[in-house]
Amino acid sequence: MTSSNQTLFEKSQQLIPGGVNSPVRAFRSVGGTPIFFKKGLGSRLWDVDGKEYIDYINSWGPMIVGHAHPEVIKAVQDVAENSLSFGAPTGLELEMAELINKLVPSMEQVRLNSSGTEATMSAIRTSRGFTGRDKIVKFEGCYHGHSDGLLVKAGSGLLTFGEPDSGGVPASVAAHTLTLEYNNTQALKDLFAKLGDEIACVIIEPVVGNMNLIVPHVEFLQTLRELCTKHGAVLIFDEVMTGFRVHLGGAQALYNIKPDMTTLGKVIGGGLPVGAFGGRKDIMQCLAPVGKVYQAGTLSGNPVAVTAGLKTLALIQAPNFHVNLAAQTTKLIEGLKAAANEAGVIFNAQSVGGMFGLYFCEHCPTSYHEMMQSNKEHFNHFFHSMLDSGIYLGPSAFEAGFVSAAHSDEDIALTIAAAKKAFQSL
Ligand code: KE4
């Protein structure tokens, strides 16, 4: 019996490249047919055939208070009645700027836009405008959205200019991007010794979620902070995924390291399109209409999207919100590790706040190279067994997972029971 997912997927592929509006959704990494959803509520999703799932993607992070939270939906409905967009300033944007400054004190000034990609692209342009330098540094395995200069992979060796990691990116653009190995402190020191005064900015995921979950060595982050300060390079923490997720104040609060700029997305919009970049006032004053760095957006600071974000950010300030979220996530990964151990399967897992990583290898990877050693085939088998049991994990061995405040003890217990079955079948 052909599922509606298959029918929809076949039709979608005629009119939408790969049948999806974002590549990871196509299940190319895990195989099989992507699930088309029609409803979400709390920790649950229902697909077009009415099959129910426990959701550990949370729309890749935004749905931290659960799907269709009644207070978020009500706030959006109320504000939408006053029109969806003005293309002019509103008091809501000031409210969001004040809240961001309160929750992320390093963001003395902030600009809203409509995606994490826009946020990181704008932060990099601002850093180049502020320093007058062209070179930027990123880390292999970190993803910062799809602007040209960030779709770059490491050139041969560790300390070379980048090569395009996507079609359509001119080599001349990639050439300004240097890519280093995450958690490699020596490579950092070597780079700055050689080119430190030519670097406009370093952009990093302070906790990585885009090559699965990779936790930073504190000494690596501290060295990065010191070297950027010494050489006048702008340190950008890309907290699109970690912001409000690993801690109310993001990874910068968790590790007590103050970046010069921060990018935000996902949770800040509560499921509607909001991105943000901000930081030191002297850097942000480079932006038009005050300074010479141009950056703009028709729907930047959109009142409906900002309202969804403001309500979500209000809800996550509840007492013990992040303590409870981290505890629930820990309960999940400890249960999964115990189930794998019981089945004699080589598996590990870890979590930071409300995000987690599952690995089919002995140890939790600390670098891109180690991550690539994990058993992708075992992950793919595990993914489909869990999907059959109604557990929806990220369709790639190289993505982090997410828990929301709506995930109950029953959800965790059902997930662990499904994992026992999946591990037994490996
Ligand atoms: P968006 O342009 O997708 O809103 O944000 C880009 C981005 C920037 N920085 C970080 C740290 C991110 O994780 C992201 C987006 N993350 C992916 C998940 N791996 C979004 C999912 C997708 O591309 O469909």
Residues whose N, C-alpha, C, O or C-beta is under 5 A from the ligand:
A	BS01	KE4	S22 V24 W60 S115 G116 T117 Y143 H144 G145 E205 N210 D238 V240 M241 G265
